[in-house]
Amino acid sequence: MRPPLPGRDKSKAQTKAKTKAKTKAGTGPTRRRTSAAATARPKAVPSRPGAAATPVTDAMPSPRAARREAILAAALDEFSARGYEAARLDDVAKRAGIAKGTIYLYFRDKESLFQELVRAMLAPLIVGIERIGAVDMPAAVMAERFVDLFVGEVYQTRRQDVIRLMIAEGRRFPQLAEFYYREVLSRIIETVRGVLTRASKRGEVPQALIEFPQLIAAPGLIAIIWSGLFERFEPLDVRKMMLAHAKLMFAPGRAL
């Protein structure tokens, strides 16, 4: 029998040592990662403005949902820059980084794209208004909450661009104005009128406000128009102006 070669035994021992080291290196961190993943808690984030924190996971939106959001964001930029009539789907597609034909997989035409943009941008705001309106509280307190909602969720966001678009384009495109009234304004007016009716029964607001709830929205429209035309000449403290308006509307002795 031939004696074992020293070099061969040494090579085998080194191979076994390396394999053992790799196995330990691979299993240790894996167990730690699994343990961390098992004990991790989902983050709590607000689901809507004013809503309580709701546990959610870190799941990313699907590619289809992400592409739809990209189209809506590009549409808002294009409509804001060119107006509804001059905006082209070709340019929306370029902004979104997609082919024009891809838009038709999500939206029927330019009008349906605009309508869905209005829904996506303003539906959460309407829900917030309706939630505030569902709570019975003094009119002055509720007015302050409405003001904070408007300033934080409209005036300081791109939602004011959507409202500005409707002011500019609604007269030339009555079908868009009708859609906006049906989907947005009618729901807000109904909520505000309900709030004013309850406040009137407590003697907090004039009866005339129930008939003309549009008066409540007047300073908000002024703020949006002012910001687009005159803000650079004379900055406007929107919250302070709206609170001053509410104080005038709901001041003691005004319930006539």
RODO-2510 file (C-alpha; in nm, 4 decimals, decimal comma):
residues 256
     n   res          X          Y          Z
     1     m     0,0000     0,0000     0,0000
     2     r     0,1259     0,3429    -0,0924
     3     p     0,1594     0,5939     0,1940
     4     p    -0,0770     0,8968     0,1809
     5     l     0,0661     1,2044     0,0169
     6     p     0,1099     1,4907     0,2665
     7     g    -0,0001     1,7560     0,0216
     8     r    -0,3297     1,5778    -0,0577
     9     d    -0,4315     1,5411     0,3113
    10     k    -0,3456     1,9038     0,3755
    11     s    -0,5590     2,0115     0,0782
    12     k    -0,8578     1,8108     0,2009
    13     a    -0,8301     1,9600     0,5491
    14     q    -0,8208     2,3130     0,4096
    15     t    -1,1256     2,2462     0,1910
    16     k    -1,3248     2,1146     0,4892
    17     a    -1,2259     2,4150     0,6980
    18     k    -1,3367     2,6587     0,4263
    19     t    -1,6699     2,4784     0,3779
    20     k    -1,7367     2,4850     0,7514
    21     a    -1,6567     2,8556     0,7698
    22     k    -1,8882     2,9362     0,4757
    23     t    -2,1705     2,7384     0,6338
    24     k    -2,1381     2,9284     0,9612
    25     a    -2,1160     3,2615     0,7822
    26     g    -2,4293     3,1839     0,5832
    27     t    -2,6497     3,0543     0,8619
    28     g    -2,5761     3,3077     1,1361
    29     p    -2,6961     3,6269     0,9633
    30     t    -2,9872     3,4415     0,8038
    31     r    -3,1216     3,3449     1,1437
    32     r    -3,0810     3,7028     1,2669
    33     r    -3,2604     3,8480     0,9640
    34     t    -3,5464     3,6036     1,0005
    35     s    -3,5822     3,6854     1,3684
    36     a    -3,5855     4,0610     1,2969
    37     a    -3,8423     4,0212     1,0216
    38     a    -4,0657     3,8115     1,2451
    39     t    -4,0635     4,0663     1,5264
    40     a    -4,0873     4,3823     1,3116
    41     r    -4,4097     4,5802     1,3474
    42     p    -4,5882     4,7537     1,0611
    43     k    -4,5506     5,1291     1,0558
    44     a    -4,8469     5,3462     1,1519
    45     v    -4,9177     5,6355     0,9169
    46     p    -5,2219     5,8579     0,8668
    47     s    -5,4487     5,7140     0,5971
    48     r    -5,6113     6,0517     0,5275
    49     p    -5,5814     6,4084     0,6547
    50     g    -5,7322     6,4141     1,0001
    51     a    -5,7734     6,0358     1,0162
    52     a    -5,6263     5,8174     1,2897
    53     a    -5,3054     5,6297     1,2203
    54     t    -5,3651     5,2967     1,0475
    55     p    -5,1148     5,0084     1,0392
    56     v    -4,9831     4,9489     0,6900
    57     t    -4,7111     4,7373     0,5377
    58     d    -4,4146     4,8508     0,3309
    59     a    -4,5584     4,6893     0,0162
    60     m    -4,4815     4,8870    -0,2972
    61     p    -4,7654     4,9763    -0,5382
    62     s    -4,8058     4,7477    -0,8348
    63     p    -4,6427     4,8544    -1,1634
    64     r    -4,9873     4,9229    -1,3100
    65     a    -5,0893     5,1434    -1,0168
    66     a    -4,7562     5,3268    -1,0267
    67     r    -4,7909     5,3922    -1,3991
    68     r    -5,1444     5,5227    -1,3508
    69     e    -5,0207     5,7630    -1,0825
    70     a    -4,7424     5,8783    -1,3140
    71     i    -4,9959     5,9543    -1,5888
    72     l    -5,2153     6,1540    -1,3491
    73     a    -4,9155     6,3514    -1,2210
    74     a    -4,8067     6,4274    -1,5778
    75     a    -5,1634     6,5277    -1,6686
    76     l    -5,1779     6,7742    -1,3784
    77     d    -4,8520     6,9338    -1,4949
    78     e    -4,9690     6,9509    -1,8556
    79     f    -5,3190     7,0849    -1,7816
    80     s    -5,1735     7,3423    -1,5410
    81     a    -4,9142     7,4597    -1,7936
    82     r    -5,1320     7,4686    -2,1074
    83     g    -5,4944     7,4619    -1,9962
    84     y    -5,7450     7,1928    -2,0791
    85     e    -5,7994     7,2806    -2,4452
    86     a    -5,4339     7,3131    -2,5436
    87     a    -5,3125     7,0112    -2,3464
    88     r    -5,2335     6,7087    -2,5655
    89     l    -5,2142     6,3454    -2,4657
    90     d    -4,8879     6,3197    -2,6620
    91     d    -4,7309     6,5694    -2,4232
    92     v    -4,8820     6,3988    -2,1189
    93     a    -4,7218     6,0745    -2,2363
    94     k    -4,3831     6,2445    -2,2802
    95     r    -4,3998     6,3870    -1,9284
    96     a    -4,4895     6,0428    -1,7920
    97     g    -4,2138     5,8737    -1,9928
    98     i    -4,4500     5,6361    -2,1724
    99     a    -4,5919     5,5805    -2,5202
   100     k    -4,9127     5,7690    -2,6014
   101     g    -5,0967     5,4410    -2,6570
   102     t    -5,0316     5,3411    -2,2969
   103     i    -5,2614     5,6196    -2,1752
   104     y    -5,5563     5,4537    -2,3494
   105     l    -5,5038     5,1423    -2,1391
   106     y    -5,6081     5,3513    -1,8386
   107     f    -5,8235     5,6387    -1,9668
   108     r    -6,0685     5,6580    -2,2551
   109     d    -5,9769     6,0089    -2,3716
   110     k    -5,8587     6,3490    -2,2499
   111     e    -6,1891     6,4278    -2,0820
   112     s    -6,1951     6,1042    -1,8821
   113     l    -5,8318     6,1675    -1,7836
   114     f    -5,9228     6,5126    -1,6539
   115     q    -6,2240     6,3773    -1,4665
   116     e    -6,0189     6,1079    -1,2980
   117     l    -5,7576     6,3668    -1,2070
   118     v    -6,0268     6,5696    -1,0296
   119     r    -6,1478     6,2584    -0,8455
   120     a    -5,8002     6,1482    -0,7425
   121     m    -5,7003     6,4936    -0,6200
   122     l    -6,0187     6,6074    -0,4466
   123     a    -6,1960     6,2920    -0,3233
   124     p    -5,9801     6,2684    -0,0068
   125     l    -6,0507     6,6356     0,0646
   126     i    -6,4269     6,5808     0,0349
   127     v    -6,4077     6,2868     0,2738
   128     g    -6,2243     6,5077     0,5226
   129     i    -6,4899     6,7791     0,4956
   130     e    -6,7708     6,5272     0,5392
   131     r    -6,6030     6,3793     0,8470
   132     i    -6,5688     6,7195     1,0107
   133     g    -6,9278     6,8034     0,9188
   134     a    -7,0571     6,4831     1,0776
   135     v    -6,9427     6,5960     1,4240
   136     d    -7,1765     6,8240     1,6179
   137     m    -6,9674     7,1067     1,7634
   138     p    -6,9908     7,4861     1,8019
   139     a    -6,9874     7,6668     1,4680
   140     a    -6,6770     7,8701     1,5528
   141     v    -6,4775     7,5550     1,6359
   142     m    -6,5928     7,3806     1,3208
   143     a    -6,5083     7,6876     1,1112
   144     e    -6,1525     7,6787     1,2429
   145     r    -6,1221     7,3113     1,1494
   146     f    -6,2494     7,3818     0,7998
   147     v    -5,9956     7,6635     0,7659
   148     d    -5,7083     7,4402     0,8760
   149     l    -5,8212     7,1703     0,6317
   150     f    -5,8391     7,4170     0,3433
   151     v    -5,5010     7,5745     0,4140
   152     g    -5,3199     7,2457     0,4717
   153     e    -5,4886     7,0281     0,2100
   154     v    -5,5761     7,2752    -0,0662
   155     y    -5,3888     7,6030    -0,0524
   156     q    -5,0515     7,4489     0,0287
   157     t    -5,0860     7,1625    -0,2206
   158     r    -5,1366     7,1058    -0,5938
   159     r    -5,5113     7,0784    -0,5314
   160     q    -5,5369     7,4522    -0,5770
   161     d    -5,4137     7,3997    -0,9352
   162     v    -5,7154     7,1768    -1,0038
   163     i    -5,9541     7,4383    -0,8641
   164     r    -5,7793     7,7119    -1,0618
   165     l    -5,8200     7,5017    -1,3769
   166     m    -6,1942     7,4725    -1,3187
   167     i    -6,2252     7,8473    -1,2654
   168     a    -6,0400     7,9112    -1,5926
   169     e    -6,1895     7,6355    -1,8096
   170     g    -6,5348     7,5620    -1,6675
   171     r    -6,7188     7,8241    -1,8711
   172     r    -6,5727     7,7049    -2,2038
   173     f    -6,6267     7,3376    -2,1226
   174     p    -6,9679     7,3069    -1,9527
   175     q    -6,9433     6,9275    -1,9360
   176     l    -6,6394     6,9650    -1,7100
   177     a    -6,8204     7,2218    -1,4952
   178     e    -7,1177     6,9864    -1,4622
   179     f    -6,8900     6,6999    -1,3636
   180     y    -6,7088     6,9156    -1,1075
   181     y    -7,0346     7,0360    -0,9560
   182     r    -7,1738     6,6840    -0,9330
   183     e    -6,8598     6,5166    -0,7964
   184     v    -6,7218     6,7937    -0,5765
   185     l    -6,9290     7,1056    -0,5113
   186     s    -7,2674     6,9430    -0,4508
   187     r    -7,1221     6,7180    -0,1794
   188     i    -6,9404     7,0055    -0,0104
   189     i    -7,2479     7,2318    -0,0231
   190     e    -7,4662     6,9575     0,1241
   191     t    -7,2231     6,9054     0,4116
   192     v    -7,1817     7,2764     0,4842
   193     r    -7,5572     7,3367     0,4677
   194     g    -7,6138     7,0610     0,7227
   195     v    -7,3561     7,2169     0,9546
   196     l    -7,5138     7,5617     0,9178
   197     t    -7,8643     7,4256     0,9792
   198     r    -7,7579     7,2756     1,3123
   199     a    -7,5719     7,5938     1,4045
   200     s    -7,8738     7,8072     1,3147
   201     k    -8,0952     7,6074     1,5494
   202     r    -7,8509     7,6905     1,8277
   203     g    -7,8644     8,0570     1,7302
   204     e    -7,5016     8,0647     1,6149
   205     v    -7,5377     8,1725     1,2501
   206     p    -7,7786     8,3821     1,0414
   207     q    -8,0547     8,2015     0,8536
   208     a    -7,9282     8,3545     0,5295
   209     l    -7,6168     8,1378     0,5443
   210     i    -7,8281     7,8243     0,5130
   211     e    -7,9693     7,9559     0,1864
   212     f    -7,6302     8,0744     0,0610
   213     p    -7,3611     7,8376     0,1941
   214     q    -7,1397     7,9527    -0,0950
   215     l    -7,0563     8,2537     0,1238
   216     i    -6,8506     8,0233     0,3455
   217     a    -6,6268     7,9302     0,0510
   218     a    -6,5750     8,2883    -0,0708
   219     p    -6,2416     8,3572     0,1068
   220     g    -6,1001     8,0253    -0,0187
   221     l    -6,1701     8,1204    -0,3788
   222     i    -6,0259     8,4670    -0,3199
   223     a    -5,7101     8,3066    -0,1805
   224     i    -5,6635     8,0812    -0,4847
   225     i    -5,7207     8,3627    -0,7332
   226     w    -5,4995     8,5996    -0,5353
   227     s    -5,2126     8,3502    -0,5154
   228     g    -5,2137     8,3086    -0,8926
   229     l    -5,2271     8,6789    -0,9788
   230     f    -5,1165     8,9073    -0,6988
   231     e    -4,9196     8,7062    -0,4423
   232     r    -4,5863     8,8429    -0,5628
   233     f    -4,7062     9,2005    -0,5043
   234     e    -4,8778     9,1523    -0,1697
   235     p    -4,8506     8,8159     0,0114
   236     l    -5,1722     8,7045     0,1740
   237     d    -5,2019     8,5363     0,5135
   238     v    -5,4745     8,2989     0,4024
   239     r    -5,5424     8,1361     0,7377
   240     k    -5,5717     8,4693     0,9140
   241     m    -5,8037     8,6065     0,6460
   242     m    -6,0296     8,3003     0,6563
   243     l    -6,0486     8,3052     1,0358
   244     a    -6,1396     8,6754     1,0246
   245     h    -6,4160     8,5905     0,7765
   246     a    -6,5449     8,3101     1,0003
   247     k    -6,5464     8,5424     1,3002
   248     l    -6,7581     8,7896     1,1073
   249     m    -6,9975     8,5145     0,9947
   250     f    -7,0355     8,3540     1,3358
   251     a    -7,0007     8,6546     1,5644
   252     p    -7,2545     8,6756     1,8515
   253     g    -7,5655     8,8664     1,7522
   254     r    -7,5340     8,7766     1,3821
   255     a    -7,7963     8,4998     1,3959
   256     l    -8,0805     8,6928     1,2355
***
